[in-house]
Amino acid sequence: MIEVGSHTVLVFIKMQFLGQWSRFALTLGIGYQVTKGGQLIVVTEDENAAKTTYWFRLSDGHEVWVVEDVVHIPAVCIKSAPGDQSKCRG
C-alpha cells in the first residue's frame, strides 16, 4: 500500500499495538495493518538512556512497518511524554 501524507520514523525499544491489528511478513521486516481503531504507543531511548513515549492514532487500513529496531509510521504523534508510559492492560 502506498501511504500519502505525514510520516514518522523512530528507533524504538518498545511498542504497543492497541485496537485490532493484523501482522504480516515483509522481505526485510514485519508489517502491521490496522483493521479497526488502531492506536500505537512507541517508546524510544536517547544516548543518555532517557526514555520518551509517543502516541499515534491510525485509521483502518494504515500499515506500520518495522525493520529491525526502526518503525515507519504513516502519521505524526498526537502526544508525547517523558519516560516509559506504556502500561500492561488486561
C-alpha positions in Angstrom: 0.0 0.0 0.0 1.3 3.5 -0.8 0.8 5.8 2.1 0.4 9.5 1.2 0.7 12.1 3.9 2.7 12.8 7.1 5.0 10.0 8.4 7.2 9.4 11.4 10.3 7.1 11.6 11.7 6.2 15.0 14.3 4.0 16.5 12.4 2.2 19.3 12.9 0.0 22.3 9.2 -1.0 22.8 5.9 -0.7 21.0 2.3 -1.5 22.0 -0.4 -2.0 19.4 -3.9 -1.2 20.8 -7.1 -1.9 18.9 -7.3 -4.5 16.2 -4.2 -5.1 14.0 -3.1 -7.8 11.6 0.6 -8.8 11.2 2.3 -9.9 8.0 5.9 -10.6 6.9 7.9 -8.2 4.8 11.1 -9.1 2.9 13.2 -7.2 5.5 10.9 -6.9 8.4 7.4 -7.1 9.8 4.3 -5.1 8.8 1.2 -4.4 10.9 -2.1 -3.2 9.4 -4.9 -1.5 11.4 -8.1 -3.5 11.0 -10.2 -1.5 13.5 -9.4 1.5 15.7 -5.6 1.5 15.8 -3.5 3.2 18.4 0.2 2.8 18.6 2.5 3.5 21.6 6.2 3.8 20.9 9.0 4.1 23.5 12.3 5.5 22.4 15.6 5.9 24.3 18.3 8.6 23.7 22.0 8.3 24.1 21.7 9.1 27.9 19.1 6.3 28.4 16.3 8.8 28.8 13.1 7.3 27.5 10.2 9.1 25.7 6.8 7.7 24.9 4.9 8.7 21.7 1.2 8.1 21.0 -0.2 7.7 17.4 -3.7 7.2 16.2 -4.0 5.4 12.8 -7.0 4.9 10.6 -8.3 1.5 9.4 -6.1 0.1 6.6 -3.0 2.0 7.5 0.3 0.0 7.7 3.2 0.3 10.1 6.5 -1.3 9.0 9.2 -2.5 11.4 12.7 -3.2 10.1 15.0 -4.3 13.0 14.6 -1.5 15.6 13.2 1.1 13.3 9.4 1.7 13.0 7.9 3.5 10.0 4.5 5.1 10.9 2.2 6.8 8.5 1.2 9.6 11.0 2.5 12.2 13.3 2.3 11.7 17.0 -0.7 13.1 18.9 1.1 13.2 22.2 4.5 12.6 23.8 5.7 12.3 27.4 9.0 11.7 29.2 9.7 8.2 30.4 8.2 4.8 29.5 4.4 5.4 29.7 3.4 2.1 28.2 1.2 0.1 30.6 0.1 -3.5 30.8 -3.6 -4.0 30.0 -5.7 -6.9 30.8 
